[in-house]
Amino acid sequence: MDGKAILEKWKPKAEAFFSTFPWKNTLFFLFFLLLAFIFWLMLFFQKENVEGTYRLPLKYIHIPDDVVFDNPLPEYVEVSITDNGAAIFRLDISKKDSLEINVAELTEGGNNSLQGDQYRQLIRSRLFSSTNIRGYYPMSINLSTSKLQRRELKVAFDGEITTNRANLIADSVTFLPESVTAYGSRQSLDKLEKAYTEYTIFKNLKATSQLPIAINRAEGVKFVPDQVDIFIPIKEYTERTFEIPVTAVRLPGGLDVKFFPSRASVSFSVTLEEYRKISPEDFEIELDYRQFHQNEDGRVELELSKSPVAAQNIRISPSSVEFLFENKKSE
């Protein structure tokens, strides 16, 4: 049974149901329910000394690069408050801006802890003047730090880069900046040779790109900056193919070799600028007799002994050929 037939079957039943449905009573019920909710809100807004809990996100600013905190820092402070209902409601629905803690300013005089009136006033700056603070947690924040060693490290890419079929990576990727400063204990820094990026996949790139990329975290080490730009040079490439003869070198005197087939197709990618500059003479397939003459299967893998730098993604077809030795005819 198709959908149209099912619809025709149930249509009379649906019409009968909705024609007898008590819409008037339902609408009256919903109307009075809405009124009750509005009256409840009015009473709630006018009520005094309403208790609530307010979570403030913490943001630590002006942290010296060459220090590390001795203890984990809390991400939030839970504040227990009382106020009228309207204020509590506004606090609940308002966007909670981070409470900024200026580490350099607080620790300048040797004070390594945020607590007491200073902490309380900082929390109050994010509340209404009518709001009463009943308590908060954590009651103090330990800002004690330890001095770190430093070391400059070159940035290295960890990931994959692919381009569309008409483009290739023209050169090595570079970074801006090329190196970052690593802060940590001497033992932690000695384990590092480079600052590797987070494993990242760039897909189907079509043009030269400069993209942000994060430095991969290392245990007990802080990188400054912790993000760099990766520069990926992309050029448009085209395909070209040449037929190259297969030859052999270092043959003993009086011995000749024949290859089957005697020529191979060499395909490669080249930029449009270099397309006309490359010729078949730029490629050679010269096989060393000393490396293949004992092959029992009578086959040898093909390798280029000469190729231009501008040729990229080189492929040889077939990848191997058969060979047969012959004695040279004496003249």
Secondary structure in CASP SS format (residue, H / E / C, confidence):
PFRMAT SS
TARGET T0000
AUTHOR 0000-0000-0000
METHOD secondary structure of the structure
MODEL  1
M C 1.00
D C 1.00
G H 1.00
K H 1.00
A H 1.00
I H 1.00
L H 1.00
E H 1.00
K H 1.00
W H 1.00
K H 1.00
P H 1.00
K H 1.00
A H 1.00
E H 1.00
A H 1.00
F H 1.00
F H 1.00
S H 1.00
T H 1.00
F C 1.00
P C 1.00
W H 1.00
K H 1.00
N H 1.00
T H 1.00
L H 1.00
F H 1.00
F H 1.00
L H 1.00
F H 1.00
F H 1.00
L H 1.00
L H 1.00
L H 1.00
A H 1.00
F H 1.00
I H 1.00
F H 1.00
W H 1.00
L H 1.00
M H 1.00
L H 1.00
F H 1.00
F H 1.00
Q H 1.00
K C 1.00
E C 1.00
N C 1.00
V E 1.00
E E 1.00
G E 1.00
T E 1.00
Y E 1.00
R E 1.00
L E 1.00
P E 1.00
L E 1.00
K E 1.00
Y E 1.00
I E 1.00
H C 1.00
I C 1.00
P C 1.00
D C 1.00
D C 1.00
V E 1.00
V E 1.00
F E 1.00
D C 1.00
N C 1.00
P C 1.00
L C 1.00
P C 1.00
E C 1.00
Y E 1.00
V E 1.00
E E 1.00
V E 1.00
S E 1.00
I E 1.00
T E 1.00
D E 1.00
N C 1.00
G H 1.00
A H 1.00
A H 1.00
I H 1.00
F H 1.00
R H 1.00
L H 1.00
D H 1.00
I H 1.00
S C 1.00
K C 1.00
K C 1.00
D C 1.00
S C 1.00
L E 1.00
E E 1.00
I E 1.00
N E 1.00
V H 1.00
A H 1.00
E H 1.00
L H 1.00
T H 1.00
E C 1.00
G C 1.00
G C 1.00
N C 1.00
N C 1.00
S E 1.00
L E 1.00
Q C 1.00
G H 1.00
D H 1.00
Q H 1.00
Y H 1.00
R H 1.00
Q H 1.00
L H 1.00
I H 1.00
R H 1.00
S C 1.00
R C 1.00
L C 1.00
F C 1.00
S C 1.00
S C 1.00
T C 1.00
N E 1.00
I E 1.00
R E 1.00
G E 1.00
Y E 1.00
Y E 1.00
P C 1.00
M C 1.00
S C 1.00
I E 1.00
N E 1.00
L C 1.00
S C 1.00
T E 1.00
S E 1.00
K E 1.00
L C 1.00
Q E 1.00
R E 1.00
R E 1.00
E E 1.00
L E 1.00
K E 1.00
V E 1.00
A E 1.00
F C 1.00
D C 1.00
G E 1.00
E E 1.00
I E 1.00
T E 1.00
T E 1.00
N C 1.00
R C 1.00
A C 1.00
N E 1.00
L E 1.00
I E 1.00
A C 1.00
D C 1.00
S C 1.00
V C 1.00
T E 1.00
F E 1.00
L E 1.00
P C 1.00
E C 1.00
S E 1.00
V E 1.00
T E 1.00
A E 1.00
Y E 1.00
G E 1.00
S C 1.00
R H 1.00
Q H 1.00
S H 1.00
L H 1.00
D H 1.00
K C 1.00
L C 1.00
E C 1.00
K C 1.00
A E 1.00
Y E 1.00
T E 1.00
E C 1.00
Y C 1.00
T E 1.00
I E 1.00
F E 1.00
K E 1.00
N E 1.00
L E 1.00
K C 1.00
A C 1.00
T C 1.00
S E 1.00
Q E 1.00
L E 1.00
P E 1.00
I E 1.00
A E 1.00
I E 1.00
N C 1.00
R C 1.00
A E 1.00
E C 1.00
G C 1.00
V E 1.00
K E 1.00
F E 1.00
V E 1.00
P C 1.00
D C 1.00
Q E 1.00
V E 1.00
D E 1.00
I E 1.00
F E 1.00
I E 1.00
P C 1.00
I E 1.00
K E 1.00
E E 1.00
Y E 1.00
T E 1.00
E E 1.00
R E 1.00
T E 1.00
F E 1.00
E E 1.00
I E 1.00
P E 1.00
V E 1.00
T E 1.00
A E 1.00
V E 1.00
R C 1.00
L C 1.00
P C 1.00
G C 1.00
G C 1.00
L E 1.00
D E 1.00
V E 1.00
K E 1.00
F E 1.00
F E 1.00
P C 1.00
S C 1.00
R E 1.00
A E 1.00
S E 1.00
V E 1.00
S E 1.00
F E 1.00
S E 1.00
V E 1.00
T E 1.00
L C 1.00
E C 1.00
E C 1.00
Y H 1.00
R H 1.00
K H 1.00
I C 1.00
S C 1.00
P H 1.00
E H 1.00
D H 1.00
F C 1.00
E E 1.00
I E 1.00
E E 1.00
L E 1.00
D E 1.00
Y H 1.00
R H 1.00
Q H 1.00
F H 1.00
H C 1.00
Q C 1.00
N C 1.00
E C 1.00
D C 1.00
G C 1.00
R E 1.00
V E 1.00
E E 1.00
L C 1.00
E C 1.00
L C 1.00
S C 1.00
K E 1.00
S C 1.00
P C 1.00
V C 1.00
A C 1.00
A C 1.00
Q E 1.00
N E 1.00
I E 1.00
R E 1.00
I E 1.00
S E 1.00
P C 1.00
S C 1.00
S E 1.00
V E 1.00
E E 1.00
F E 1.00
L E 1.00
F E 1.00
E E 1.00
N E 1.00
K C 1.00
K C 1.00
S C 1.00
E C 1.00
END
